Structures are given as C-alpha cells and as structure tokens.
Amino acid sequence: MPRQNPHWLNNELQFARLIAEAEGLGLFTPDATRALCSEMDLSKRDFAHLLERARKRFDRAKEEVLKGTKRKIK
C-alpha cells in the first residue's frame, strides 16, 4: 500500500480512479456491462452516467494534485 501518498486513503478518489482505470482498460465489455447492470439494478444509461461521473471525478482529482505539485515546486 502506498502509505506515503495521502490520496491513497481517500476512498472517493480511489473508487473513482478504480472505475475510470477499469473503463480505460476496456474491462467493461458488453457482457460485463450487462452483468453489472443486472447486479446493480441499473439501466445501461445509468451505468454509462456512473462511468462518466467516475471519470470526471478522477480527472478533477488529477488536476488538483498537479496544481498542488506545481505550487510546491515554485
């Protein structure tokens, strides 16, 4: 576990990261998406919205981390 990274313990960030990275790797195949929608009682539209929310949250977090890094360097 990356103990030195304070973002590691942020569940909101890490859960969004997990979803966004899984999507980026193509793990949400049509069969996997159907199974997940069934298990989660979601429509495909709601599932797509959930993926989009996770992607946006993770992208915002990356921007925040990069801005913080730039501030520290100055």
Buried (B, 14 or more C-beta within 10 A) or exposed (E): EEEEEEBEEEEEBBEBBEBBEBBEEEEBEEEEBEEBBEEEEBEEEEBBEBBEEBBEBBEEBBEEBEEEEEEEEE
